Amino acid sequence: MDYYDPEVRAQLALYVHAMSSLCMKGQMAFSLAKNMQAVFENKRRLQSALEQWEIENSDLLKAELQWLFETGVRKEFEDCQMLLSGLSDTERSGYLQSLPPGEAHTGKLHVAAYYLTRLPVKGIAAFDYSWCVYLCCAGYRRGYLSEEDQWRIVAMCVRHARIAYASWKDYTIGFAAGADFHQASSSLDHAKKYKDFFVKLLTAPESPLRQANLR
């Protein structure tokens, strides 16, 4: 793929905005999401995103991007679901109740249990791919990554996302589940707090998700 072709970049940019938009947070999440170009021009916001993942130099960024793309949060999620799927409903309920409250692993197991039969085949990979794209582009703008590497990584994430999910709805569900799992939120705080935001992303005409076809 010719990453220096203006048409290729224009197409990839649509997916960058769409996939990164799910990473937006706060009361202004949708306002940010529908103007991702401004987000990528805000150095303070980009630096905050990098710091959230403890990225402070090029080496740390490259290692994090490789982990998100190849392994990601989804590996631990899949391990949790594998454990839980081997139990009957009664056994699973008893096991979850026996776990020590307040611990991160307990919260993650509760999230994995809730989504046991509620996710597309590729599960929460959307969370990894969205953050990989967002951090990749943020890192490029902070001087941690070359322009060619940025587009190469974006293209890989876009390709895998399009193979993994049949629709932006499935992708968004996977992302929301991944966010709660990453935060070990057994009460599904992220999905509940940003429900309206996700609905707007899926339905509003100005949403970046409406500008790029997943399939």
Secondary structure, DSSP 8 states (H G I E B T S, - for coil): --TT-HHHHHHHHHHHHHHHHTT--STTHHHHHTTHHHHTT-HHHHHHHHHHTT--SHHHHHHHHHHHHHTHHHHHHHHHHHHHHTS-HHHHHHHHHHS-TT-HHHHHHHHHHHTTTTS-TTTTHHHHHHHHHHHHHHHHHTTSS-HHHHHHHHHHHHHHHHHH-SSHHHHHHHHHHHHHHHTT-TT-HHHHHTHHHHHHHHH-TT-GGGGS---
